[in-house]
Amino acid sequence: MSERVLRLRIHGLGKDFPLRDGRDTAARALRRLVTARDGGPGCIRALVDVSFEVHAGEMVGVVGNNGAGKTTLLKLIAGIHRPSRGEIERRGDLSLLSGLGVGMVPDLTVRENVYLYGAICRLHRARIRGIFDEIIAWAELADFVSAPLRTLSTGMTARLAFSIARHNEAPILLLDEAMTAGDERFRRRCEEHFVACRGRDMAMLMTSHSLELVERFCERTLWLRSGEQMAFGETAAVLSAYRRWAS
């Protein structure tokens, strides 16, 4: 692992969210966005002292029950939230994919949504134009290019979104439950893409409730429980401990 390029380093990361008292104001909301203070009796500790690293060519899994802090962790790394404590070191551009298809517009056509979601995935319009036919072919939507997105099934929309998102070339990619929709064939094709990504210069951090998916593709895994880091290390050992706790 030492010869790989370090892309992401998290050290002592913590996040506190203040409890609301029903008297929130615009000024208070703005102050929460621009300040980061240690928690107290009026705060919920969403993350506590989390530390790990992700290297280029590596996919790291993040597991835990609902409310464990997985999505909060990714939002902190992406800069959506400010940390209350700790350090986040990012080496390279970053992209967060949180829910396939979020941002697509049902009344726009498939063609229009390819450009819209491509922009959300930080793809330049010229690049989208060059790979448009390949995106449609991978998603198997050649007969629906001019159809409104709302006429597609959930699985078809997921295929389209992933077909676009897989072209994202950010050195750091955060995937928040990116494969929760779609049928078994779609999941297999997504997995083929992950296999192809191994060894690239990209570092990937993936939250998932699918322990089987994490087991197949992640060399190392982080286990969170109620915001606390329970384990980080070789995937088989971490998932074994997690399964014992969950059983």
Residue, then its C-alpha position, 0 to 999 in steps of 0.5 A: m500500500s505504501e507505494r500508492v499515491l495518497r489521495l484522501r487522509i482523514h484524521g480525528l474527524g468529528k461533526d456536531f449538529p446543534l439541536r433546534d429549539g424552534r426559534d431558528t432564524a436566518a442569522r443563526a442558520l448562516r452562523r452554523l454554515v460559517t462556524a465550526r465549534d465543539g459540541g456541548p449539551g445542545c448538540i448531537r455528535a454525528l461523528v466522533d474521532v474518525s481517521f483513515e486513508v484512501h490511496a489511488g487505485e483503491m476502493v474503500g467501503v463504509v458500512g454501518n446501520n442507519g444513522a451511523g454517520k456514513t452520509t455525514l462523513l461523505k458530505l464532510i469530505a465533499g465540503i458540504h458540511r464543515p467539520s467540528r474537529g479534525e482534518i481532511e486532506r484531499r489530493g486532487d479534485l473530488s466528486l460526490l455521487s449521492g443517489l443516482g439520478v438526483g438532479m434529473v428533471p422528469d419533464l425533460t427528454v432523455r437527451e436533455n437529461v444526459y447533458l443536465y446530469g452530465a454537468i452535475c457529474r462535472l462533465h464538460r458539454a463538449r465531452i458529453r457530446g463526444i460520448f453521447d451515443e456511448i452513454i445511450a448505448w450502455a444504458e440501452l435507451a436508443d429508442f427513448v432519446s426523445a422521450p420525457l424522462r418520466t416515461l422511463s422506469t426507475g431501473m431505466t433511469a438508474r441505468l442512464a444516470f450510472s452510464i453518465a456518472r461512470h465517465n467522471e474522471a475526478p481523482i477522488l470519487l465518493l459514492d453514497e449508496a450509488m447502486t440501490a436501484g436497478d435489476e440484477r443485470f444492471r448491478r452486474r454491469c456496474e460491478e464490471h465497471f468497478v473492476a475496470c476501475r481497479g488500478r486507475d489513478m482514482a481513489m473511491l470511497m463507497t457507502s453501502h448496505s450491501l456487504e456482499l458488494v463491499e466484500r467483492f470490491c473493497e480492499r479495506t473497509l470503515w465501520l461506523r456505529s452511532g458516529e463512532q469508528m468501530a474498525f478500519g482495515e482489511t475488509a474481511a476482518v472488518l465485515s466479520a466483526y460487523r456481522r457478529w455485532a449485527s447478528 
